[in-house]
Amino acid sequence: MDEITEEMCLARPIFNADGKILLSNGVKLNATYLARLKALGYENLYVYRDGEEIRDFSIPISDQTMREALQGVKASFSKASQEQQLNVRQVNDVVNYILDEILTNPSVLYNLMDLKNHDNYYYQHSVNVCVISTLIGKKLGLARDRMKDLTTGALLHDLGMVCVDPRTLAQPKRLSDEEAASVREHTNYGFQLIKSERNLSILVAHVAYQHHERMDGSGYPKGIAGDDLHLYGRIVGVADSYETMTTGRIYRKALWSHEAIRQLKAEAPEKYDPEVVAAMETSIAYYPVGSVVVLNTHEEAVVVDVNAKKITIQFSSGPRINALMDLAPDSPVKIEERLS
């Protein structure tokens, strides 16, 4: 945000907590917009300079589906909080949209930087974990009927947070042991809320129950270990950990994508299923769109697109400044380091 100036334009829309577009693509930023976005807690935006050519880039789900997903999660959280029920039809619609888009795109990766703020944190987090989990399930070759339970469970994995004191969740500091224990109860709450829905598989409820369990039994709420931990719980546990690691908090610096993947690999097989981590590693972009990188040619560049087959960069220094280049795995030009 500190590098964004007036007259720059948004390259990606900003959604509010209700899934409505707060600011659309192409909006020219001014002092009022920037001050408001900073006050809301945004730290990064996708932008371009007025008059600069803006490239489309591949994304896991469309803006329309993202909007529907955020609205569905918000509505589900609100209904569960007020009525102890879900709008199952709305959840199913969102899940089908996400599955249709991800399963029909053979080379898509999770390749965007996080743009959450404190108002939409849990809704955006839930959708991100859902997308990552679906990509992992796809990589593992799960059939669509199994994928639907996985995707639904991932979308609703944090539903139990509606039963946790919101004052505890809103604290901008590390929680006390007592507060942390109250937050850990969200797995039990989520399980109870989801299992009462007759039109949802019990496996969906078990995702909410198990996503903080770990392979060595060190997780919660029951210390389930090894093969007793369902595959869906293992998948969403990895996706949730990655998404949390790459999200900054006041008391914790966010990790970059490649750092989070490295940490997950280091903690497998003790805490995480190594097969699931390996599937996630090939589903996540090491260098998401917007990453500023240094090349082995000593030039700097910005990643402007990435999928499973190639990374597209735009040079930001040197004699090739502003030129585009596709980097395939066997390209002589390689990324050496990420700067920002």
N, C-alpha and C positions, 0 to 999 in steps of 0.2 A: 504493500500500500504506500509506503514512503517513497517509492520510485515512480508512482503513477501521478501524472500531471493533468491539469484541466485540458480539455480538447481531445484527450485520448477517448477511444470508443470501446464499449464492451464487445468481446468476441464470444463470450458464453453468457447465457442468461443467468440471473440470480433469482432463486426461489425463496419465498418466505416460509414460515412454519406451516402454513396451510397448503403448500404446494402451488400457490399462485406465483406468477412471475412478478417479482419486485421491480426488476429492470430487464429489458429485453436486449437481445443482440443488436448491436449497431447504435445504441444510445450513447450520445456524447456526454462524457462525464464533466461535471462542473463542481465548484467548491461545495455546494450544498449536498450533492449526491455523495461526494467523497467523505465529507464530515459525517453524514448519516451512516454510511457503510462502516466507517471506523468505529462509530458509537455502537453499532450492532455487533462489533467484534470480528469483522472480516479482516484477514491478514493478507490475502492474495486475491487477485482477480485476473481473468484472462482479458487482455486488452490489445488494441492495435492503434496506431496513429491514424488520425483522420487523413484520408487519401491513400493510405497504404493498402496494397492488395491483401485481402484476408483469405487464407486457404481453409477449405473444409477439411476436417480430419475425422477418422473413424472413431466412433465411441460405442461402448457396449450396448447402451440402450438410448433411444431417441429422447429428445427433450420432452416430447409429448408423453412418452411412457414414464419418464422421470417425474413429470408433473402428476400423472395419475398415481404413481407409486407413493409419492410423498403425501398426496391427499388421502390415499387409502390407509397408509400407516397412521396418519394423524387422526383420521376418523375412527380407526380401530382402537387406538389408544384412548381416545375420548370416550367412545361407547363403552369400552371395558371399564374405564374409571367410574363412569356414571351409572352404568346398568349391569356391569359384570357380564357383558355379552359382546360378541363381535358381529360386524356385518360381513358374514362369510361370503356372500355373493360378490361384494366389492373386492374382498381379498382374492377370491378366485380369478376375477377379471384381471387384476393387476398381475398376479402370478402368470397367467396365460400370456399376457402381453410380453412380460420379461422373457419367458421361455421361448416364445415365437421369435423374438428378435435375436436372442443369443444363439439358439440352436440353428438358425438359418444363416449365420455369419461365421464361416469356417475359420477365419483368421483374426477375429476380434480379440483384443486383450483389454484388461482393466488398465486404462492408460491415462486417467485424469488425476490431477492433483486435487486435494481436498479443499472445498470451499464452504465448509460448515461454519456456522456461528453459534452462539450460545442459545439462540431462540429455536433453532431447528436441529440442534445437535442429534437428539435421539432418533428423529425421523430420518434425517439424512444418513446417519450411521446405520440404521436398520436397512435402508435401501442399498447402501454400499456393500454391507455384509451379504445381503441377498444376491447381488450381482456377482460378487467374488465367489460365493459358495456355488452358484449355478455354473460359473465357468469351471470350477474345480470338478463338479459332478460331470460336466460335459467331457472334460479331459479324462476322467476315470471311466468313461463309456457307459454311464448309467442310462437305462431306458427312460423314455419320457414320463411314464407313470411313476417311476421312482423319483425322477427329477422334480415332479410336481410337489411331492411331500417334502423333499429337501428344500426347494425354493420357498414353499409356504412357511416351513419351520424357520428358515433363515430370516424371512421378512418379519416374522413375529417373535424372534428369539428374545428380544428385550421387552416383550409386552408386560411382564411383571413389574417393570419400573413404575407403572402407574400406581402401584400399591406402596411405593416407597415415599417417604416424606419429601416433597419437592424442595424444601429448604435445605435438606441434606444434599440433594443432587446439584443444587445451584451454588454450593460453596466453592469459592475460587482457590481453595487450598486443599492440601492432602487431608483425607478424612482421619478422624480418630479411630481406634480399634472398635469402639462401640458403633460408630457411624458406619464403618466398613462392614461390620457384621449385619447391620440392618439392610445395607444395599445388597449383600450376598443373598438375602432372602428373595430377591426378585426371581431367581430360578424356580423356587417353589411356587411363588405367586403365579408366574407365567404358566407353569404346568397345570395348576388348578384351573385357571381361566380357560386355557385352550382345550383341556380334556373334557370340559363340560359341553363343548360344541359337538353335537352328534354328527355334523356333516364334515368334520375334519378328522383325519386319521390320528390315532393315538401317537403315531411316530412324530407328528408335528409337535405335539405336546412334549415329547421326549427331547426334541431339539432344544426347546426352551429350558428344559430341566438339566440337560447335560452339557451345554456349550461352554461351561467353565470347568468341566472335569478334565483331567489330564491322564495320559497313558500310564504314568507311574503311581496313580492314586493320590496325587498331591492336590487335586482340585476340589471343588465343592459343587453340590451340597453333600454328596454321599461318599466321596473318595472312590468313585468307580474307576477301575483300572483295566488296561489291556483289552482283551476281546469282549469284555462285558460292556465296554463303551461302544455304543452304536456308531456305525460309519457316519451317519448324518451328524451326530454330536461331534465326532472328530473333525469333520469338514467345517462345520460352522465354528467350532472352537479355533481352528487355524485362521479362518477368514476374520473372525471377530478380533483375534489377537493382532493380526496384521493391520486391520483398520484402526485399532486403538493405538498401536505403536506409531502409526504415521499421522496421528492427530495430535497436535500440540496442546498442552494445557499450561496454565500459569506456573504450575509447579513441576512440569515435565516437558522437556524439549522433544519435539516431534522427530522421529527418525525418517530418513529418506527411504524410498522404496527398496533399494538394494541393501541398505543397512538392516531394515526390518526382515527381509528375506534371509539375510545372513544369520540374524539372531534366531529365527525360527529353525533354520537348518542346524544350528549349533545345539538347540534344545531338543532335537529329535535324535533318537527315538524315545528319550526319557519322558518328555512331556507331550510331544506331538507325534502323530503317525507319520513316518517318513515318506510313505507313498502319497499321502495327502499333501504334505509339504512340497514334494517333487511336482505334483500336479499343479499346485498353486504357483510354483516358481515359473512354470511355462505358461501360466495364464495371466501373469502380472507383468506390466512393462517395468523393466529396471529403471528406465529413464522416461518418465511420463511426459506427455506433451507440455511444453513450457520449460523443461529442464535446460539450464545453461550448462554446457559441457566443454571440456578441453579435449582436443583430438591429438592423436599421435603425430600430427603434422605441426603441433604447437599453435594451431588456430583455435578460436573459440566459435561455438555455434549454439543455436537454439533448436531443440527438438520440436518439429512442427507437425509430425504425424508418426505413429508407430503401430505396427500390427505384428502378427506372428512371423511374417516373412521378411520385414525390413523396417528400418528406422529412417525417416526423412528428416534431414537437418537443413537449417538455413545458416550460412556462415555469418557471424557477427563481428569478425575481425579478419585482418589480412587482405591479400589481393583479391580473394573471391567473395568479399563481403556482399551479403544479400543473395548470393547464389544458392540454389537448392541442390542437394545431393541425397541419393538413396544409399543407405548403408545396409548391405546384405551381410549374412554371417561371414562370407569369404572376401569381403571388401578389404582392400589394402588400408583404407582410411578407417580408423577405429576410435571409439571413445575411450579416453584414458581416465577421466575424472569428471565428476559432477561438481559444479561450482555453486549453483543455486537452483 
